[in-house]
Amino acid sequence: MKLYPEQLEEHLKRKLLPIYLLSGDEPLQLTEAADALRQAAKAQGYADRELFYADAGFDWALLREATDAFSLFGERRLLDLRIPAKPDKNASAALLRYAERPPEDAILVVSTAKLAAADQKAKWCQAIDKIGAVMQVWPLEGEKLLRWLDRRLSTRGLLADHSGLRLIAVRTEGNLLAAAQEIEKLHILHGRGKLTDEQIVQAVANSARYDVFDLAEEVLRGQAGKAYRVLMGLKAEGVAPAVALWALGRDIRLVAALLREVAGGTSQDSAYAKLKVWDNRKETLGLALRRLDRNTVHRALLLAAEADRVIKGAGVGEAWEALLAVCLCVAAPPGKAVSDRLHS
């Protein structure tokens, strides 16, 4: 069965399933879901816990031995399996074997990296879905992030207006762990009750953390305002302008290559395959292909070349302003003033 993070609390009040698969690239949600499962299992009598960290070279016979063994004292067990990367061939075979014959005295909790669509259709994943639960966690944005913050505040007896939730979201954007820590701080400072926007502004540090790949992602998605905030965050954190330009240039050149392929009669999916585009990038690149034309991309490449000269001291101007020009060329929708773009 498919299980969503917001359903987990209610689900854990019922009898637990034989196996749970937790995957995703948002560490706080993944860690807290696994913790909640461990606590629920202990409350339901699964007193023993065995931990397996399946990094490269892991001996999968260890899991098989644990599966086949029964507790001498009849105690039920929780098998905690952590796979830092996506399951490889050996891991897939071991998980399929387990799902086909799960032990009666154990629950298996598998934590792994984000799974692609093809992984979710694999036999081992389908077998887990059939007898257990598969839960994927994703980075939160927009209203989903605000709802998460509202629930998090509520667990500490706190309440904030929608404007207050947005303040926390903006100041901790892209970092749920930072948001959770700021909410703990607010609880310590003010106790239970309703928070004013002024209290939030005074207490919440700017904990946004970005990398150059976030910048390229927002630019391709046409999110001019967010791209600007990421760019300024990178500048404040001391990231070298050349590194930011590298990420931008790489993705702009990829879009240019995709547009050439499509213009030449190649289907979009075939172009992705030819240029070895990963599944998790297809949505963003698809948005860029629908928004951009070859002339716009060509202008962006010329601006990137000019930014490169500025960064190297061979051109006139300021490096971050030159990078902003590249970002706006690709991200900003046509027909709006620059000030509107930056605050969109």
C-alpha positions in Angstrom: 0.0 0.0 0.0 1.0 3.6 -0.6 1.4 5.6 2.6 1.8 9.3 2.8 3.8 11.1 5.6 0.7 12.9 6.8 -1.1 9.5 7.2 1.6 7.9 9.2 0.5 9.0 12.7 -3.0 7.5 12.3 -1.6 4.4 10.6 0.7 3.6 13.5 -2.3 3.3 15.9 -3.3 0.1 14.0 -1.5 -3.2 13.8 1.8 -2.8 12.0 2.5 -4.4 8.6 5.3 -6.9 8.0 7.5 -4.4 6.0 7.9 -0.7 5.4 9.9 1.0 2.7 10.8 4.6 3.3 12.5 6.5 0.5 13.2 10.1 -0.4 15.7 13.0 -0.4 14.4 15.0 2.5 16.4 13.8 5.6 14.2 15.2 8.4 11.0 13.6 7.3 12.7 10.3 6.5 14.4 10.2 9.9 11.3 11.1 11.8 9.2 8.6 9.9 11.7 5.8 10.8 11.8 6.9 14.4 8.0 6.9 14.7 7.9 3.4 13.2 10.5 2.1 15.7 8.6 3.6 18.6 5.3 2.1 17.4 6.9 -1.3 17.0 8.3 -1.2 20.5 4.9 -0.2 21.9 3.4 -3.2 20.1 5.9 -5.7 21.6 8.8 -5.7 19.1 11.3 -5.3 21.9 14.5 -6.5 20.0 16.0 -4.3 17.4 18.7 -5.3 14.9 20.4 -2.6 12.8 21.9 -3.3 9.3 23.8 -0.6 7.4 23.9 -1.8 3.9 26.7 0.3 2.3 28.9 -1.0 -0.5 30.2 -4.5 0.2 27.4 -5.3 2.6 27.0 -9.1 3.1 23.3 -9.7 2.4 23.6 -13.1 4.0 23.4 -11.3 7.3 19.8 -10.2 6.6 18.9 -13.7 5.4 20.3 -15.2 8.6 18.3 -12.7 10.7 15.2 -13.5 8.6 15.5 -17.2 9.1 16.4 -17.1 12.8 13.8 -17.0 15.6 14.3 -15.4 18.9 15.2 -17.9 21.6 12.9 -16.2 24.1 10.0 -15.7 21.7 10.5 -11.9 21.6 9.4 -10.1 18.4 12.1 -8.1 16.5 12.4 -5.0 14.5 14.9 -5.3 11.6 16.2 -1.8 10.8 17.8 -1.8 7.3 19.4 1.4 6.1 20.5 1.6 2.4 22.4 4.9 1.7 22.0 4.5 -2.1 19.3 3.0 -4.2 19.1 -0.8 -3.9 21.4 -2.5 -6.3 21.0 -6.0 -7.8 22.0 -7.8 -4.6 19.8 -5.6 -2.4 16.8 -6.0 -4.8 17.1 -9.8 -4.7 17.4 -9.8 -0.9 14.4 -7.5 -0.5 12.3 -9.6 -2.9 13.2 -12.8 -1.1 12.2 -11.2 2.3 8.9 -9.9 0.9 8.0 -13.3 -0.5 8.6 -15.0 2.9 8.5 -12.5 5.7 9.1 -14.0 9.2 6.2 -14.0 11.6 8.1 -12.6 14.5 9.7 -9.6 12.8 9.0 -6.2 11.1 11.4 -4.9 8.5 11.9 -1.1 8.1 13.9 -0.2 5.0 15.2 3.4 4.7 16.8 4.3 1.3 17.4 7.1 -1.1 14.9 8.6 -3.5 13.5 5.9 -5.9 12.9 6.6 -9.6 9.7 5.6 -11.3 11.5 2.5 -12.7 12.6 1.4 -9.2 9.0 1.7 -8.0 7.8 -0.7 -10.8 10.5 -3.3 -10.0 9.5 -6.7 -8.6 11.0 -6.1 -5.2 9.2 -2.8 -4.7 5.9 -4.2 -5.9 6.3 -7.2 -3.6 6.8 -4.8 -0.6 3.8 -2.7 -1.7 1.7 -5.9 -1.8 2.2 -7.0 1.8 3.5 -3.8 3.5 3.7 0.0 2.9 5.8 2.2 0.7 6.2 5.8 1.8 8.1 8.4 -0.2 9.1 11.8 1.2 9.8 14.9 -0.8 11.1 18.4 -0.1 8.2 20.6 0.7 7.3 23.8 -1.0 4.4 26.3 -1.2 1.3 25.4 0.7 2.5 22.0 1.6 5.4 23.6 3.5 3.1 26.0 5.3 0.8 23.1 6.4 3.9 21.2 7.7 5.0 24.3 9.6 1.5 24.7 11.0 1.4 21.1 12.2 4.9 21.4 13.7 4.0 24.5 15.6 0.8 22.8 16.8 2.8 20.0 18.4 4.5 22.6 20.6 1.2 24.3 21.5 2.0 27.2 19.2 -0.1 29.1 16.6 0.9 31.6 13.9 -1.0 33.5 11.3 -0.5 32.7 7.6 1.9 35.6 7.4 3.9 34.2 10.3 4.1 30.8 8.6 5.4 32.4 5.5 8.0 34.3 7.5 9.3 31.0 8.9 9.2 29.4 5.4 11.2 32.2 3.7 13.8 32.3 6.5 14.4 28.6 6.5 13.6 27.8 2.9 14.9 24.4 1.7 15.8 23.2 5.2 13.2 21.5 7.3 15.7 20.7 10.0 16.4 24.4 10.4 12.7 25.1 10.5 12.2 22.5 13.2 15.0 24.0 15.2 13.6 27.5 14.9 10.2 26.2 16.1 11.9 24.7 19.2 13.6 28.1 19.8 10.2 29.9 19.5 8.7 27.4 22.0 11.6 28.0 24.5 11.3 31.8 24.1 7.6 32.2 24.2 6.0 29.0 25.6 2.6 27.9 24.4 0.2 30.3 22.6 -0.1 32.5 19.6 3.0 34.0 18.0 3.0 37.5 16.5 4.9 38.2 13.2 7.2 40.5 15.2 8.1 37.7 17.6 8.9 35.4 14.6 11.0 38.1 12.9 13.0 38.7 16.0 13.6 35.0 16.8 14.0 33.2 13.5 17.5 33.4 12.0 17.9 33.3 8.2 18.8 29.6 7.9 18.2 29.1 4.2 20.9 26.9 2.7 21.3 26.7 -1.0 23.7 25.2 -3.5 24.4 26.0 -7.1 22.1 23.3 -8.3 19.2 24.9 -6.5 20.0 28.1 -8.5 20.0 26.3 -11.9 16.8 24.4 -11.0 14.8 27.6 -10.1 16.1 29.4 -13.2 14.9 26.6 -15.5 11.6 26.4 -13.8 11.0 30.1 -14.4 10.9 31.1 -10.7 12.7 34.4 -11.0 12.0 35.6 -7.5 13.2 32.4 -5.9 16.2 32.3 -8.2 17.2 35.8 -7.1 16.9 34.7 -3.4 19.1 31.7 -4.0 21.6 33.7 -5.9 21.9 36.2 -3.1 22.1 33.4 -0.6 25.0 31.9 -2.5 26.7 35.3 -2.5 26.2 35.7 1.3 27.6 32.2 1.9 30.8 33.0 0.0 30.2 30.7 -2.9 32.6 31.4 -5.8 30.8 33.1 -8.7 32.6 30.8 -11.1 31.0 27.8 -9.5 27.5 29.3 -9.8 28.2 30.2 -13.4 29.3 26.6 -14.1 26.0 25.2 -12.9 24.0 27.7 -14.8 26.0 27.3 -18.0 25.8 23.5 -17.8 22.0 23.5 -17.7 21.5 26.3 -20.3 23.7 24.3 -22.7 21.7 21.2 -22.0 18.5 23.1 -22.8 20.1 24.4 -26.0 21.0 20.8 -27.0 17.5 19.5 -26.3 16.0 22.3 -28.3 18.2 21.4 -31.3 17.3 17.8 -31.1 13.5 18.5 -30.9 13.8 21.1 -33.7 15.5 18.3 -35.8 12.5 16.0 -35.4 13.6 14.0 -32.4 10.9 13.3 -29.8 11.4 14.8 -26.4 11.8 11.4 -24.7 14.3 10.3 -27.3 16.2 13.6 -26.8 16.3 12.9 -23.1 17.7 9.4 -23.7 20.3 10.6 -26.2 21.6 13.3 -23.8 21.4 11.0 -20.8 18.9 13.1 -18.8 18.0 11.5 -15.4 14.3 10.9 -14.6 14.4 13.4 -11.7 15.3 16.2 -14.1 12.8 15.6 -16.8 10.0 17.6 -15.2 12.1 20.7 -14.8 13.7 20.5 -18.2 10.2 19.9 -19.7 9.1 23.2 -18.2 12.1 25.0 -19.6 11.5 23.5 -23.1 7.9 24.7 -23.1 8.9 28.3 -21.9 12.1 28.9 -23.9 13.0 29.3 -27.5 16.4 29.0 -29.2 16.8 32.8 -29.4 16.3 33.2 -25.7 18.8 30.4 -24.9 21.3 31.9 -27.3 21.1 35.3 -25.5 21.5 33.5 -22.2 24.7 31.8 -23.5 26.1 35.1 -24.6 25.3 36.6 -21.2 27.0 33.6 -19.6 30.1 34.2 -21.7 30.1 37.9 -20.7 29.7 36.9 -17.0 32.7 34.5 -17.4 34.8 37.5 -18.6 33.7 39.6 -15.7 34.5 36.9 -13.2 38.0 36.5 -14.7 38.6 40.2 -14.6 38.6 40.6 -18.4 35.2 42.3 -18.6 33.6 45.4 -17.0 31.0 45.0 -14.2 30.3 43.1 -11.0 30.3 39.3 -11.0 27.0 38.7 -9.2 25.2 41.3 -11.3 26.4 39.5 -14.4 25.1 36.3 -13.0 21.8 37.9 -12.2 21.5 39.0 -15.8 21.9 35.4 -16.9 19.3 34.2 -14.4 16.7 36.8 -15.5 17.2 36.1 -19.1 16.2 32.5 -18.6 13.8 32.7 -15.6 11.9 36.0 -15.9 8.6 35.8 -17.8 8.4 38.3 -20.6 6.5 41.6 -20.3 7.2 42.3 -16.6 9.5 44.9 -15.0 12.6 43.6 -13.3 11.4 44.6 -9.9 8.3 42.6 -10.4 10.4 39.6 -11.4 12.5 39.7 -8.4 9.6 39.7 -6.0 7.4 37.2 -7.8 
